[in-house]
Amino acid sequence: DIQMTQSPSSLSASVGDKVTITCRASQSISTFLNWYQQKPGKAPKVLIYAASSLQTGVPSRFSGSGSGTDFTLTISSLQPEDFATYYCQQSYSIPYGFGQGTKVDIK
Amino acid sequence: QVQLVQSGGEVKKTGASMKVSCEASGYTFTAYGLSWVRQAPGQGLEWMGWISPYTGNANYAQNLQDRVTMTTDTSTNTAYMELRSLRSDDTAVYYCARGQYFFDYWGQGTLVTVSS
């Protein structure tokens, strides 16, 4: 199975900050990498698919990059509604596993 | 609008079985895969498997292979996920989600609590 490792596990940031979350795959997954946001008590929401494609309706302050084993989710200017947990997920091979999550909270 | 509406929460005894339903609307049911993801309390997301409503073929996570069955009913646009021989560590919120590779619409989640 492909292991997905996110870093950091948590971070504290202020409104307006640029935030970067990293996801590393245990083997190359090309660009088969997706990013989700989850708020407490809610279902996850897809932000980015295929490493860098912005899902319809997602604000442009979210962006994704990377290929192979190393990927990045960037929030260019953190907004109050962005405080949440973020997960990466590989869709290269079954099982389509998730990273352990990165919790973004208020500094 | 696309909606996935799941059945209500359940409390089950250890060793019992559970079956969660997921009724889809607002899109052509057979045109998209349907995946299941679970989340134990305070934990991360776990991919369980996916099914093609078009073919009925399913793929499961290896750690659940022996206990899980995913099915669909195209006459009612409903997907089902059955998990057998329940254990306490199966306590989780179970989500259905549209898509095979990435999941663009999600159900509201179904909390299943397993206790002895």
Interface residues (C-beta under 8 A of the other chain):
Chain A: D1 F32 N34 Y36 Q38 A43 P44 K45 V46 Y49 A50 Q55 Y87 Q89 S91 I94 P95 Y96 G97 F98 G99 Q100 G101
Chain B: S35 V37 G44 L45 E46 W47 W50 N59 A61 Q62 Y95 A97 Q100 Y101 F102 F103 D104 W106 G107 Q108 G109
